[in-house]
Amino acid sequence: MSAQLAGQIEEDYSAVAEAVRLSKYDPIWFRKNILRATNDQWQDDLLDAVADFFRKRDGIPTLFNHEGLNRFTVRSGHGPGKTTVVAQLMHWLGFTRYGIQVCTATKFKQITTRLWPCFRALRTAAIDEYRSLMEVTAERITWANDLDWCAIPETATQPENLQGFHPLAFFIDEASGIAQELFPVIEGALSGGNTILFMIGNPTQNRGEFYDSHCDAQVSKLYHRVHVRPEQSSHMKPLWVMQVRDRYGENSPVYKVRVLGEFVENVENQLLSLGWIMAALERDATGDGTLPKLRLAVDVADGGIDETVLDAAHMYDTKTVFLRMERHSFPSSESPIMAADAAERLFNELGGRKGIDEFVVDALGVGAGTAGTLMMRGHAVICYKGGESSSNPTLWRNRRVQSYLVLRNEFRDGRIAFAEHYTRTLQDTNDMIAQLCWIRTKPGIERVEDLETKQELVRDSGKSPDLADTKAMMFATQAPSFTGQAYQPQAEAIGQTEAHSADAYLT
């Protein structure tokens, strides 16, 4: 080795060692000088709170008035920069401390499609000398080619996935959806006093460790708590905040949770809990191992405030996975045929089996033409009419009520999931959540369960619940079995499937 090369190596090593010394207890210095990233004030305050744990643990003097806790919990609406803070902490810990960082969420893809890309983006912008210290793959981030000096993704579906680790940190994304039985495993790692727990999420569930970390008087004492409001984030633009508020209303669950980052209680007589809906959105969307039937619900609009909605799902024995939702505006005069064309196209894209997999079509009004068209083309069609008699009039006033109450039970029992690209946009997702939360129960006659009518919902909200209706239509031919008043999740469908032939329809 030449003296020149040896000198360069020594110089480079010395520069890295000095950077480590300067940033070991100062993640903000690291963020500015190594990552070359910019932050909002709340993000830097949080970085410093984490650093204060290490300062106080190691006896380093500090000018800051943080608690020195090793548990951190951050709630907010959508997109203020929570994931960015996690990625910055991962970089800082990996640069300044030896050990394993465990990153977990309800779905593996939540880590690999959100956290990992954010980590990569910070690495790309960082100084050259730091970039060369690490390797990033889908399965692991390693520093200095040391497999025990790394960050790894793990799904938070089973406690055993997190056992055996004594990491530097547990990072939990979408923490509202994490099962409570995972936390005893994490508690074991935290008991040593050298591990940090860092949870981020939207406040979607009024239960569990994430909820307790913000709202339970005893549990919250263990956590450094952060509630990020829209005005604190440069990423949550005022125009967007105003648009969401105006679209859904200041008291809507969508605005409170997705923008303000507030936990919300269920409204009296609300059919579907927001927590059930959000849990379904976060649930693993793989099947249950049985052969599914594809069912495609079609709600055809006839002008006005309504829109044509297509909703596709795989119906497994013990689970329903919603695959794709589309919204269309067709001219009234052409909507029956155009809706049939769009539905058939989506059916084919999803691998539908002609004559086996089914369409459920709202066959009142213009929808009758769509149903007839699909039948003439050889498809199995269920003609849904919400006002017709239910399969058990002593329990449900009509078919619409029956379908919605089965939908409620499926959400409640954790039997519904949504595929990753179910909706095309965030607004589509928010619209769906809002409409599902609109559905209200009301007292029925002689103990018959009832709902507010569609006309009453339109009157109160000014909008039609089309995105909710297609979810209920998926269960148009099913009715739950009851043992006393307890719904049995494995209940089989009651009655015959109402699949009609074209001949029967035309006669």
N, C-alpha and C positions, 0 to 999 in steps of 0.2 A: 504494500500500500504506500502510495506516495505521501510525502509529508504534507503536500497541499490538500490531498483528499482527506487525510486524517484530520487536518486542521479544520476543514469544512464540516466534517462529521461532528467534531467536538463543538464547533460553533453552533451547528444546528441543534445538537442535543442540549447545549447550554441555553439556547433561546426557548426551547420547549420546556425545559425544567423551570426557567424563570416564569414562563406563562402559567405553568401549573401552580407555582408558588403564589403568583398574584391573584389567581382566580379560585384557589382552593376554597376560600371562604367568601368569595365575592362573585356570585353568578352574574351580576349585572356587568361587572368588568368583563367577564367572559363573553356575555351576550354582545357587548359593544365591540370588543377588540378581536375576538376569535371568530364568532359567528357573523359579525357585522350585520346584526339584525336590529330592527327598531321595535319598540314596545309601547303599549299604553301604560299609564301609571299603575293601574291595578295589576297588570302582569308583573311589573318590576317589584311592586310591593309583595306579591306572592313569592317571587323568586327569593327575595330577601328573607321572608318568613321561613322558607325551607332552609336557607343558609344559617339562620339563627339557631335552628336545632343542632346543626353540626358545631357551631361556635360554642354554644353552651355545653354541649356534650364534651367537647375537647378543651374547655376552659379558656376559650379565646375571648378577650374583652369585646363587647359590642355596644354600640351607641343606640341600638334600636330596641324598641319596647315590645318585641314579639314574645309570645308565651314560651317558645322553645319546645313546642309539642312536635311529635313525630307523625301526626295524623293530619291530613289536609283534605278538605272537602269543598268543592267549588260547584255552585249551581248557577245556571243562567238560562236565557233563551237560546235561540239558534244562532250560532256563528260569531260570538264575540272574540274568539281567539283562545279558547280553552285548550284545544289540541296543540296549538303552537307553544303554549307554556309547558305542556307535558314534554314535547319534543325538545325544547330548550333544556329542560331539566335532565332529560336523558343524555343529551350531549355533554352537559356540565358534569354530571356524575361520572360518565364514562371517561372524561378527560382527567378528572381530579381524584378518582377513587377506584380501587380495584374491587370487582365483584359482579354479581349478576343482577340485572333488572328484569322483572317479570311484568309484562304488559298483557292485560286481559280485558275481555269484553264478553257480552252475551253471544256475539258472533265473531268467528275468526276474521271474517272479511272486514269487520269494523276496524280491526287493527291494521290489516294489510292494505286496505284501500283508503284509509284516512290518516292514521298515525304514521305509518311507514312513509307514505309520500311526503308528509309534512317534515319528517326527519330528514329525508333525502333533499328536500328543497333547502333546508337550513345548511346542510352539508355542502351543497353546491355553491352557496353564497359565502361560505366560510373561507378563511385564509388557506393558501395552498399547503402550508406546513401541517395544519391540522387535518385536512382531508386525507392526507397520505397515511394517517395513523389507523384508519378503520376500513372495514369491508362491510358492505350492506347487501344481504340477500333477503329473500322472502321469508326465510325461516329464522334468521339470526343476524344481529349486528355485533361485530367483534372489533375490539380494539387490540392492536399489536399482535394480531393472529393468535390470541389466547382465548380458548373456548370458555374459560371461566371468567373472562373479562368481557362481558357481553350484555345484550338485551335480547330477550326472546319473547315471542307471542304465544299465549296460551288461551284457549277458550275457557270461559268460566261456567261451563255446563255441569261439571262434576267436581266434587271436592278433591278427588284424587289427582286431578290435573295440576293442582297447586301444592300438593304435598311434597315434602322432601327438599323444598327450597329454603335457604337462609339468605335471602337476597339483600342487596342494598335498598331496593325499593320495589313495592307493588304499585303499578299504575293501573287504575281501573277506569275504563271509558264506559259511557252510558251506564253509570253506576246504579241508577234507579232500577234497572232490570236485573241486577245480580241477585241470585238466590241467597237467602239468609244462611243456608247451611254451609256456604263457602267461608264465612267469616271466622268460625272457630279455627280453621286451618291457618288463615292469615294472622289471627290473634297469637297463635303459637310462634310465628316468626317475629311478630312485633315485641314479644315478651323479653327478647334479648336486649332491647334498647338501642340497637344499631340499625334497624330497618325503618324506612319511612313508608307510609301508606298515603297514596294520593288518589282521590276519587274526583271525577268530573262527570257532569251529566245535566240533562234537563230534568226538572222536578215532575216526573210523570207518574210516580207511584207514591201513594200515601201510606207506605209501609216499608219495612226493610231498613238496613243499616244506613243507606244514603239519606232516607227520610229522617231517621232518628238522629243522624249526625247534624242535621240542621234544626230539628224541631223538638227533640226529646231533651228535657232539661238536664238529665243526668248524662246521657250519651254525648251530647254536644259539648260538654266540658272537656272531653278528650280530644277535640278537634279544633284546629285553626279553620274557621269557617269564612267562606267568601261567597257573597251573592253579587254577581255582576249584573248591573242594570244597563239598559241601552245607552244612556248618556255617558257611561264610563268607557264605551268601546268605540273606536274609530271605524270598526268593521260593520257595526250595525247602523246603517245610514238612517238619518231622521226621516227621509222620504219613505223608506221601506217600512219603518215602524209605524208611520202614519197610515200607510196603505193597508197594512195588516189590521190596525185598529179600526179603520173605517170599513174594511171588508167584513170583519167578524164581530165587531163591537168590543168595548172596553171590558165587559163582563164575561166574554166568551172564554172557554177553556183554552182555545188555540192562542188567543192573544196573551192571556196570563202566563201560560206555560212556555210557549214558543218564542215570546218576545220579552216579557217581564221576568221570566224565570221564577215564577211563584208556584208553590204548591196550591192546588185547588181542591176543595171538597166537592163531592157530587151534589148537584142540584136536586132538590126534592122531586120525586117522581121521574128522574132521569132514567131511561131504560138501560143504557149502556154506560158503565163506568169508564171514565177517561183512562184510568189505570189499566183496565182490560184491553182497551184499544191500543195503547202504547206498548203494552206487553206483547201483543200480537205482532206489532210492527217490528219488535226487537227479537222475536222468537225465531229459532232455526227453521228454515223453510224446506228442509228435506222431508221426504215422505216417511211413512211408517213401515215401508217394506211391502205393502200390499199393492196390487195393480189398481191405479186410480182410474176413475171416470172423469173425462173432461166435460165440464158443464159451462156453457156460455150464456149469461143473462143479457137480455136485450130489452132496454126500456126506450121506446121510440117516442120522440117528442113531436108535437103538432104545433110548433111555433110558440109564441109567448115567452115566458121566462124559463120554460123547460129546455133541456137539451137531451139529445140522444146519447145514451151511455151504454157502452159495452163492457162487460165484466167477465173475465174468464178465471176458472179455478179448477184445480185437480181435487176431486173428492175421493179421499182415501177412506179406509174403514174406520179409522179413529182420528182423522185429521182432515182439515180443509186448507189447502194452500192456494191463496189468490195469486194468480200469475200476471195478469195484465189488465189495466183499465184504460179505456179510451173515451174521450168526449168529442162529440161531433155536433155541428150545426148544419142541418140539411134544410133546403127549401121545403115548406110544408107539402107542396104538391108532389114532391119526389121522395119524401122521407121514407115511405114504406120500402121501396125498392133499394134506395141508397143504403138504408140501414141493413137490409138483407145482404147486400153486396159487401158492406164493411164487416158484418158479422161473419160471413162465410170466409172472407179473406183472413181474418184473425183466427178463425177455426182451423184453417189450413196451415197457417204459420205455426200454430201450436201443436200440429200433428194430430188433429181430430180425426176420428174414425167414422166415416159416413154411415149413418144408420145405427151406430152404437153409442157414441158420445152425443150429448144432448144440448139443444138450445132451450132456454126458458125465456119465453117472450111475453111481455105484457100485452095481451091480445085484445085489450079494449081500444076502441077508436082506430087510429092509424096503425097501431101495432098488429091488428088483425091481418092487415095486408102483408106485413113482414112475416108473420107466422105462416100464412098461406104460401108465400113465395118460397120460404125455406123448405116447407113440406113438399111442394111441387118439385124441388130440386133433390128430393130423396133423403132429407135429414130427419132425425127424430126430434120432435118439437113438443115441449110442454107449454100449453096455453095457460098462462097465469092470469087470473082475474082476482084482484085483491078483495073485491066486495062479495065474492061468492062464499058459500058456506064452508066452514072449516071441517076437518075430518072428525072433530068432536065439538059440536056447538055448545056443550055444557062447560067447556073450558075456554074456548076462544070464540069471539064474536064473529069473525070471518077469516078468510084465508090470509089476508094481509097481517092481521094480528097474530095468527098462528106462526107465520113465517118469521116475523120479527122476534117472537118469543123464543123460537128455536134458535135463531141467530144469537139472542142474548145468552142462552145457555151455553152455546158453543164458545162464545167469547169468555164467559165466566169460567168455564172448565178448562181453558187453555188449549182448545182444539182448533184454533184458527191461527194461521201464519200468513205472512206476505212475502212474496219473492222480492229480491233485491231491487229490481227495476219495475216494480208493479206500476208505479206512476211515472209520468214523464217529467214532472217538475215538482219542486217543493210546494208550490201553490196547490197543485192537484192533491198532494198528501194532506195539506192543511184543510182544504175544502172538504175532503172526505172525513177527516177527524171531526170537523165542525158539524157536518150534517149528521153523523152518527150520534153526536152528543145532543142534537136537537130532539131526538125521538123521546116522547114523554108518555108515561102510562097515565091512565085515569080510571076511576072506579067504574066497574062494570055492573050490570044488572044481575042480581042473584049470583054474585061471586064469579061471574064470567069475566076473565081478564080482557082489558080493552086498552087501546092506545088513542091518543089524539089523532084525528083524521089528517090526511094529507092537506086538505083545504084549511084546517086549523093551523097546521105548521106553516103553510104559505102565508096565511094571514098574519101570524106572529113574527115571522122572520123575513118576509118579503121574498123568499127564495124557495125553490122546490127541492126536496131532499132526494134528488135522483141518484146521487152517488151512494146513498144509504139504501135506497130501495133495491138496487141490483144485488146488494149483499144479502138482503132478506130473500130475494127471489131464488137464490141458490138453494134454499131449503123449502121450496114451495111444495114439495111432495112428502116432506118429512114431518112427523109429529113425535114429541118425546113420550116415553113411557113414564108413569109415575108410580112410586111406591109411597103411598100416603101423599105427601107434598114434595117428596125428594125426587128431583130429576135424575135419571140414570144416564150418565154420559154415553154409554155403549148402546143406548136404545136403538132398535131397528126402526126403519120407516114403517109407518102404519098405512095400510091401504095399497092400492095398485098405483104404479107409476102412470101418470096421465100423458103418456106419449101417444099422439094421435097420428094416424096416417093421413096422407093428403086426401084420399077418398072420403074418409070420415069427416074431415074438415069441410070439404066442399059440399057434402050432402047435409 
